[in-house]
Amino acid sequence: MILELATIDIKPLTNEDFLQALEQAKGVISKAKGFIRIEVKTCIEQPNRYVLLIYWETLEDHTVGFRESELFKEWRALIGPFFENPPFVQHYR
């Protein structure tokens, strides 16, 4: 199992709209091959910062299967407009 850890800073004062869009986006990513689950954490010190903990069966399920799919385009279209800057993504065993 692989953990994708994505740190996302969103535009100020868009938290409610972002969280609504993220709920829709969860439905999209859940259809991806190899997807296991997602957890969302909100930063206490920086309320516009979120960490997404996304679990995949393999690294390639995320980096190739999902990232090169139409599902990724849908996912990004839903939550991408809220990004203050590109997400910082790392993978863990």
Sine and cosine of phi, psi and omega as CSV:
sin_phi,cos_phi,sin_psi,cos_psi,sin_omega,cos_omega
0.00,0.00,0.63,-0.78,-0.01,-1.00
-0.89,-0.46,0.67,-0.74,0.09,-1.00
-0.97,-0.26,0.86,-0.52,0.17,-0.98
-1.00,-0.06,0.84,-0.54,0.04,-1.00
-0.93,-0.37,0.92,-0.40,-0.04,-1.00
-0.90,-0.44,0.85,-0.53,0.08,-1.00
-0.99,-0.14,0.82,-0.58,-0.09,-1.00
-0.81,-0.58,0.82,-0.58,0.16,-0.99
-0.98,-0.21,0.82,-0.57,0.00,-1.00
-0.97,-0.25,0.26,-0.96,0.01,-1.00
-0.89,0.45,0.61,-0.79,-0.01,-1.00
-0.82,0.57,0.59,-0.81,0.10,-1.00
0.91,0.41,0.41,0.91,0.03,-1.00
-0.89,-0.45,0.24,0.97,-0.12,-0.99
-0.84,0.55,-0.75,0.66,-0.04,-1.00
-0.88,0.48,-0.73,0.68,0.00,-1.00
-0.91,0.41,-0.63,0.78,0.04,-1.00
-0.88,0.47,-0.72,0.69,-0.03,-1.00
-0.91,0.42,-0.57,0.82,0.08,-1.00
-0.91,0.41,-0.71,0.70,0.03,-1.00
-0.90,0.44,-0.61,0.79,0.00,-1.00
-0.91,0.42,-0.58,0.81,0.06,-1.00
-0.87,0.49,-0.67,0.74,0.07,-1.00
-0.91,0.42,-0.67,0.74,-0.04,-1.00
-0.90,0.43,-0.53,0.85,0.05,-1.00
-0.87,0.49,-0.61,0.79,0.05,-1.00
-0.90,0.43,-0.53,0.85,0.02,-1.00
-0.96,0.29,-0.79,0.61,-0.07,-1.00
-0.91,0.42,-0.47,0.88,-0.02,-1.00
-0.91,0.42,-0.28,0.96,0.02,-1.00
-1.00,0.07,-0.16,0.99,-0.08,-1.00
-0.96,0.28,0.63,-0.78,0.07,-1.00
-0.87,0.49,0.74,-0.67,0.05,-1.00
1.00,0.07,-0.10,0.99,0.03,-1.00
-0.94,0.35,0.70,-0.71,0.03,-1.00
-0.94,-0.34,-0.85,0.53,0.02,-1.00
-0.24,-0.97,0.21,-0.98,0.03,-1.00
-0.71,-0.70,0.64,-0.77,0.13,-0.99
-0.82,-0.58,0.59,-0.81,0.00,-1.00
-0.84,-0.54,0.77,-0.64,0.02,-1.00
-0.84,-0.54,0.64,-0.77,0.02,-1.00
-0.97,-0.25,0.71,-0.71,0.02,-1.00
-0.96,0.29,0.71,-0.70,0.02,-1.00
-0.96,0.28,-0.72,0.70,-0.07,-1.00
-0.96,0.26,-0.50,0.87,-0.01,-1.00
-0.79,-0.61,1.00,-0.04,-0.14,-0.99
-0.90,0.43,-0.19,0.98,0.06,-1.00
-0.99,-0.14,0.23,0.97,0.04,-1.00
-0.93,-0.37,0.72,-0.70,0.02,-1.00
-0.78,-0.62,0.49,-0.87,0.15,-0.99
-0.88,-0.48,0.79,-0.61,0.09,-1.00
-0.97,-0.25,0.81,-0.58,0.07,-1.00
-0.96,-0.29,0.96,-0.29,-0.08,-1.00
-0.89,-0.45,0.83,-0.55,-0.07,-1.00
-0.98,-0.18,0.74,-0.67,-0.02,-1.00
-0.81,-0.59,0.44,-0.90,0.07,-1.00
-0.92,0.40,-0.70,0.72,0.02,-1.00
-0.68,-0.73,0.31,-0.95,0.07,-1.00
-0.87,0.49,-0.67,0.74,-0.04,-1.00
-0.91,0.40,-0.47,0.88,0.07,-1.00
-0.85,0.52,-0.57,0.83,0.05,-1.00
-1.00,0.07,-0.82,0.57,-0.19,-0.98
-0.95,0.32,-0.46,0.89,0.00,-1.00
-0.92,-0.38,-0.88,0.48,-0.09,-1.00
-0.83,0.56,-0.78,0.62,-0.03,-1.00
-0.99,0.15,-0.76,0.65,-0.11,-0.99
-0.89,0.45,-0.41,0.91,-0.01,-1.00
-0.97,-0.23,0.32,0.95,-0.09,-1.00
-0.94,-0.33,0.21,-0.98,0.10,-0.99
-0.92,0.40,-0.51,0.86,0.03,-1.00
-0.87,0.50,-0.63,0.78,0.02,-1.00
-0.89,0.45,-0.65,0.76,0.02,-1.00
-0.88,0.48,-0.66,0.76,0.05,-1.00
-0.90,0.44,-0.73,0.68,0.01,-1.00
-0.82,0.57,-0.77,0.63,-0.05,-1.00
-0.92,0.38,-0.58,0.82,0.03,-1.00
-0.90,0.43,-0.53,0.85,0.00,-1.00
-0.97,0.24,-0.71,0.70,-0.11,-0.99
-0.96,-0.29,-0.34,0.94,-0.03,-1.00
-0.83,0.55,-0.62,0.78,-0.02,-1.00
-0.88,0.48,-0.28,0.96,-0.02,-1.00
-1.00,0.00,-0.22,0.98,-0.09,-1.00
-0.92,0.40,0.76,-0.65,0.12,-0.99
-0.97,0.23,-0.57,0.82,0.05,-1.00
-0.45,-0.89,0.17,-0.98,-0.02,-1.00
-0.88,0.48,0.60,-0.80,0.04,-1.00
-0.89,0.46,0.49,-0.87,0.10,-1.00
-0.98,-0.19,0.89,-0.47,-0.13,-0.99
-0.86,-0.51,0.73,-0.68,0.12,-0.99
-0.68,-0.73,0.35,-0.94,-0.02,-1.00
-0.87,-0.50,0.60,-0.80,-0.04,-1.00
-0.75,-0.66,0.50,-0.87,0.09,-1.00
-1.00,0.07,0.00,0.00,0.00,0.00
